[in-house]
């Protein structure tokens, strides 16, 4: 139940980040994917991430998981709120730069262009960075062992197993251009001294 200011704030931020994702996704609706590297493990990881995003809703609106609550200092929960807000901004910047080039699965669109502008000027995988920030923020805001960590574990697994495959796909699709781009940017953290 809404028995905590942090549950209310989390829900508001969840609605905000869902709106950002929905707007970004709408731009790509009905676009064909030319190169598709989806796999069963990737689909399973996407499903686990979806579950990890839904579990907190049950926590916010019910008392089902209250037995697994823990406590943190309020300042740490406020830090989580700030991280979640940063994740929403980063996700917005990512979708804005990607435009119609975004795919929810490992794939490249027809006439796909390598995006190196906007947030992509600094990091190659800002969407993963946004999701990892969100996943770290969640257990700080929702101080519950189940709801708090439900997104963190699948997100780490997805990053671990997917980013390498995604970079191989990008090298296959863009060759030397992507190799040069890799040399200028960090994966999810901007490179210090980047020119």
N, C-alpha and C positions, 0 to 999 in steps of 0.2 A: 504494500500500500504506500501511498505518498506520505510516509511518516518521517521523511527526512528532506531537508532542503536540497541535498545532493542528489536524491532520486529525482526530484522535480527538475533540477538543472540538467541532469543526465538526459532525461526524457526530452527536454527542449533541444538540447544539442543533438540528440539522435534524430529528431524531426528535421533539424537544420541540415545535418549531413546527408540524410536521406533525400531531402529536396535537392541538394547539390548534385548527388549521384543521379537522381531522376532526370534533371535538366540535361546533364552530360550524356546520359544514355539516350534520351529522346532524339538528340542530334544524329545518332547512329542507327536508329531503328530502320529495319528493312535494308540495310546495306550489306552487300555480299562480301564474304571473306574469301580472298584468293588463296592464301597460304594458311592452312589450319594445322596447328601442332597440338590440338587438344588430345588428351589421353584419359583413360579411366582414372588413374591416380589424381590427375589434375581436377577432374570433375568431382571426385570424392572430397578433395581439399576445398574446392569452392563450396560444396554442400556443408562441410564442417564449419567453414567461415560463416555461412548463412545461419547455421544453428547458433554459433557464437554471438551473432548479432541479435538473435531473437530471445535467447535465454534472459538477458537483462530486462526485457519487457515483462516477462512473467514475474521477475523479482520486484520490479517497480510497482506492478498492479496487484500483487498478491503477497501472501505471507509464506508461501510454499518453501522458500529457501532461507527464511529468517534464522533457522537453526545453525546456519553456516556463516553467520555474521562475525566480523572481527572489527576492531577499532583502530583508527589511525588519528594522529593529530589533525585538527581542522585545516591547518596550513597545507598539509600534504594533499588533502582532498581538493583544496582550492588550486593547488598546483596541477592536479589532474584535470580540473575544469579548464585551466589555461591550455594544457596540452591538447585536450579534445578540441578546443576552439582553434588552435593552431592546425590540427589535423584537418578540420573543416576548410580552413583557408587554403591549405596546401592542396586538398582535393579539388577545390574550386579552380585554383590556378592550373592544376594538371588538366582538368577537363577543358578549361578555356584554351589552353595551348594545343591540346590534342584535337579538339573539334571533332570532325567526322572520322578521324583516324583511330579512335578508341575501339577496342574490342574487349568483351568480357572474358574471352578465352584466349589462349595463345594463338594468335593469328595476325595476318596482315590483310588489310582491305585491298580491293582492286584500286589501282592508282594510288597506293599508299605512299605518302611522302615521309621522309625521316624528319621528325620534329626535333629541332634543336633551339627553338626560341622560347621565350618566357621562362618558366621555372626549369625547363629542360636545358637551359643554358648552363645550369649549375649542377644538376643531378640527372642521371639517366632514368631513374625509377621513382619519381616523386609520388606516384600513387601508392607504391609499397611503403614509402616513408610515411605517408599520411595514415595508412592503415596500421603501421607499427606504432605511431604516436597514439592513435586511437586505442589500440590494444594495451598500451602501457597506461594510458589515462583511465581506462575502465576500472581496474582494480583499486585505483586511488579514489575514484568517485563513488563506486559501488563497493563498499567494504564488505564483500561477501565472497567466500571461497569459490562458490559455484558461478554466480553471475559475474563477479569481477574478473575471473580468469577464463571465462568461456570463449573469449575471442582471442586472447593472447596466445594460447597454445596452438590453435589451428593457424593463426596468422604467421607465427614463427615457422611452422612446418611448411606452409605455402611458400613463404619467402625462400626458405632453405632449398626446397625442391624445384621451385619454378623459375627463379631468376636466371639461373645458368641456362636452362632451356630457352628462355626468352632471349637471352643474349645470343645464343647460337642461331636462333631464328632470325634475329636482326642482322647478324653477320651474313647469313645466307641471303637475306633479302636486299641488303644495302652494301655488303662487301667492305671495300676500303673506306668508304665514306663513314661507315659505322665504327670501323677500327680507329680512325682519326678522332671521331667523336668520343670514343671510350677513353682515349688518351687525355682528353681535356676535362672530363667530368668524373665525379665519384658516382658510385652506384646509388646510395641513398643519403649520403652525407656529402655536402659540397667539398670539393678539393681545395685545400689551402693553397694560395698562390695561383689559383686558376686564372688564366689570361683570356 
